[in-house]
Amino acid sequence: MHGVLALVPDELRAGSDLRESKAQENLRLKNGGLTVKVYISVDMEGGTGIAGASHMTDGGYNRMVKLLTQEVNAAIDGAFEAGATEVLVNDAHGSMTNILIEDLDERAELISGNNKHLLQMEGIDETFDAAFFIGYHAHEGNEDAVMNHTIMGTAVTEIRRNGVVVGETAINAGIAGACGVPVVLVAGDHILCKEARYFLGDIETVEVKKAIDRYAARLLTPKRVQKLMKDAAKRALSRLSDFKPHTVETPVEFEITMKLTSMAHMCCLFPSVERRGPKVIAVKADNYVDAYKQLLGCLILAKDAARGWLG
């Protein structure tokens, strides 16, 4: 619903790759004759075939990034079939260099690398109409969800937003919401899908596996997941009017329980940080994105404080 679609002469459209698909035309006209932009944030623990840490290390990593890229491609394909005119993918796991650009659907663009002010939501802005979260996982301590953790498993025990325990799904949906963008599709294990619906309501979810333990899951095959993903992407865009951005009451406070006292201690270098306990700190801001940036800054510092930042 943002950004006017460039007009292309009929004679250039005829028989050309620039020609708009009927689905694109219908969705664009339904949304006021404007472009339809989709943002996709891609984590990994909730991806196809992944049931534990061994799948994400040297032994299984090369297989899993291939499956992850295929899963993302299914979502991209479904989005374009439903009428999307632009798709931006943000690699959002670990080093954030996981998605295979050489295998990515050529209609999409990719943000790669990890020095990002918005981390898993880098590139989101008010020009997008919908966001998908793929490969996501539940927050730390949410039942026996596969690879459950919150942002930085080595540093974070718990994050509360305005008093409520949240994971990456709700935190990142808040960033999208601050830009006026609804999250319309979330994919991961069955516990993550339940978590997503709790915070975001009747969105489309793709349950790619059932968690048995943090390091065990009952998996669907890649082909089944890809079909489910494509169909869910198409359904999500067909019912865009059903969704609302996930907005959070301001001021926004994040309270973080760290794994170590040294982490909480060093975060207090920032004057805005409040120490609430040996391992507990809090940050607050009048708008969501500023509060999130303070949270992220604390986690970056906490990572180095684990053993003393000078070694």
N, C-alpha and C positions, 0 to 999 in steps of 0.2 A: 504494500500500500504506500510505497515511498518511491519517489524518483520516476519521472516520466519516461516511458519507453520511447526510444529513438524511432522516428518514422522512417521507414524504408520504402522507396518507390516500388510499386507493384511489379514493374518490369524487372527489378533487381531481385524481388522476393521470389518470383516464379522460377522454380527449378533450382533454388539456391539454398545452401545450408543456413542462410540468414533467415529463411522463412520461419515464421512463428508456427508452432504446432497448434492444433485445435485446442488441446488441453491448456496450453499456455494462454491462448487468446481468451478462453472461457474463464479461467481463474483471474486473469488480469482484468477483464471487464467486470467480473463479479466484485473485484476490489477497487472499482472506480477507474479502470483504464490505465492503471499504473503497474510498475514492475513488481515482481514478487521475489523477495530475497530471503534465502534460507541460510542460517548459520549452524554449523555442526561442530560441537566440541567432542573430542574423542579421547577418552581415557583407555585403559587397557585391561585392568583386572576383571572387568565385567564382560570381556569380549568372548567371542566364539572359541570353544575348545580349552579355555583356561580354567584350571582347577586348583592351581597352587603355584608357589614361587618357582618351582623347577621349570614350569612352562615359560617363565619370563627371564630365564638366565641363558647362558650359552647353549645349553643342551636343547632347549625348546624355543628359544626366542625367534630364530629365523622362520620357523614354521608359523608361529603365532602372529607375527607382524604381517605375514602374507594373508592369513585368515582375517585379521583385523581390517586390512585394506579392502578385502573383498566384501566384508560386512558394511564398511562405509560406502563402497561403490553401490551396493544394493539400495542404501538409503538415498544416495544421490540420484540413482536411476528412477526410483519411485517419486522423488521430489520433482524431477524434470517431467516425468510422465503426467504428474498431477498439475503441472503448469508453472513450476518455478522458472524464473528467468535468470537467476544467479544463485550459486551456492559457494559459500566460503567454508573451508574445513580448517579447524585449529587442532593440531596435534597437542594433546594435553596430558601425556603420561611421561613421568620420569624425565629423561633428557629432552623429551618432546621432539624426537627425531625418529619416530617409529614407523609412520605411514610411508609406504613405498611410493614415492612420487612417480616413478616410472610405470607403476601399475594403477595409479589413481585415474578415475574417470576424467577424461580430458576436458569436460565441460566445467569442472570445478577448479577452484584455486585453493592453495594450501599455505597455512602459516606453520613454519617449522622452527624449532629452537626454543630455549627456555628463559632467556632474559627478557621477561615480559611483565609489564606493570599490572596486567590483569590475568596473568598466568593462564589458567584453563579457559578463560573467556576473552583472551586477546583478540582484538578486531571487531568485537561486537559494538554496535552503535544503533542509534535510533532509526537508521535507514532499513533495518532488517524487519521482516514480517513474522518470522518464526524461528525457533531454535530447537535443534535436536541434541540430545546427550546420548552418546553411544559408548559402550564399553565401561559404563560407570559401575561403581560398587557402593555398598552400604557404609554408613558411618561406623567408626570404631565402636565395638560393643553391641552392635545391633544384631542380636541373636547369633546364629552361626553362619553369617553371610560370608561368602567367599572373599578372602583377602580383605576383610573389613578393616578400614582405617579412615582417618580424616586428614586429608591434604598431605601431611608429612608424618608417616607412621612412626618414624624414629623420634619425633619430638612431641607429638600431640596425643594426649589421652582423651580429651573431650573438648569440644567447642560448643558454647551456648551463645545463641543470638537472641538478644532481648529476653534472656532467661530460658530459652528453649534449646534443647540439644539438637544440633543440626550436623549434616554431613555435606559433602561437596555438591550434591544435587540441589539442596535448598540454598546453600551459600551462593552457588553460581547462578541459580535461577533468580536470586535477588539482584545480581549484577545485570542480567538480562532485563529484569523488571524495571530497574532504574533507568534503562534505556527505552522502556515501553514495549519490550519484545516478550511475547509469551513463549514459554517452553511447551512444546506440543507433543514431543515424543522422547521417551527415555528407555534405554535398553541396558539390561544387566541380568543378574540372577533374580530369583523370585522375591527375595527379601528386599533387594534394592527397588524392584518395581512397586512393592507395597509402600516402601518409604516415599517414593516419588509421588504416588497417588495421595498419600497422607498430606503432603505439603502443597501439591499442585492440582489436586482434584482429578476430574475425569479426562486425563490426557491419554494419549496412545502409549502403551508400554509393550516392549518386546522381551519376553522372558526366555533368554537364551540357554538357561540352565537352572536347575534346582540345587540350592546349596545343601550340602550334607554337613560340612564342617568348614572351618576357615581354609582348610587345605584339601577339600574333597567336594565333588559336585557330580550330579547326573546331567550329562551334556546332550544337547541337540546337535545333530550333524550340521556342518557348515551350509550345505544346500538348503536344509530346512530353515535355518536361521535367516539366510539371505532372502528366501521367499517371504518369510514373516516380516522382515525388515522393509522390503520394498512395498508390501501391501500396507504396512502401518504408516509409512511415509506418505503414501497416496491418500489414505484415510485422513491423516492429520491435516494435510493441506486442503482436503475437500471440506473440512469443518472448521476452518480458521476462525470463523465468527463465534465458535463455541468457547474459545479460550481467552483468558485475560492474563496480563502480565502479573507475575508474582511480586507484589509490592510489600515493603516492610515499613512499619511505623518508625518515624524518626523522633528523636535522635536514635541512631543505631549503635548498639553496644555488642561487642564480641568479648566473651570471657573465655580464656584459654587455660585449660589445665595441662601443664607441660609434663613430660616424662621425668625430668630432672630439675632439682632446685636451681642448678647453675643456669639453666635456660631462662627461668623466670627472673633470676637475679640480673642477668646481663641485658634482658629486654628493658629493664628499668633505666638504661642509658637514654631511652626516649622519654622526654619530659611528660608526654601525654599518657604514658603507661601507668596504670594503678596496680600496685602489688596487693593482692587480696589474701594470699596465703603462701606457704613455702614454694608451692609449684603453680600457683594460680595468679594470672594477671588479667587485666581488662583494658580495652581501648574503646573509645567512643567518638562519634562524629555526627555532625548534623545532616550528612547525606551518606547514602549507602556506599558509594564507591570510595569515598575518603576513609570510611571505617574499614572497608576491606583492605585498602592499601596499607593501613596501619597494622592490620592482622598479618598480612603477608610479610611486611617488614620485620615484624617480631619473629616470625617463623624462620626467615632467612638468617637472622641473628642467632636464634636458638640453635640452629644446625651447627654453627661454628662454636657455640658455647658448650657443647656437650662434653668436650675434653679440654677446654681452655682454648681460646681462639688463636693463641700463638703456638699451640702445640705442646 
